[in-house]
Amino acid sequence: MSPDGKIVFVDFETPWNKKSRMACLYIYGIERLAGKEHFENGRQFLRQGGLSSFMQQHEVEEIDRHNVELAHTGIVVARFI
């Protein structure tokens, strides 16, 4: 791994405003269609704090971020600390 290397994360975030909460409801329905195990894993991921929490737990430093409200998703350019 290069010391100057970067990684891009794209995953769900815990909803942070009205639009992202509405999106969460739509995605909730879609995720249910993917099967019980997939759905439960996704719910657990959000209960644990979503992408932001995952990055903190794995010592990843955020360089740049774009939040997508209508997908309650974060797109993050990061690097390992």
NORFEN-V656481 format. One line per field, one symbol per residue. ss: DSSP state (H for helix, E for strand, L for the rest). psi: psi as a letter, one per 20 degrees, with the letter a starting at -180 (. if undefined). burial: 1 if it has 24 or more other ideal C-beta (glycine too) atoms within 12 Angstrom, else 0. A space follows every 50 residues. Layout:
BEGIN
ss->???
psi->???
burial->???
END
This chain:
BEGIN
ss->LLLLLLEEEEEELLLLLHHHHHHHHHHHHHHHHLLHHHHHHHHHHHHLLH HHHHHHHLLEEEEEEEEEHHHLEEEEEEEEL
psi->pphjqqqpporqqppiagghhghhgghggghhiiqgggghggggghhijb gggggghjlpppgqqopngjjlqpopprqp.
burial->00000000101111110001001100100010000000000100010001 1101100001010000100011110101000
END
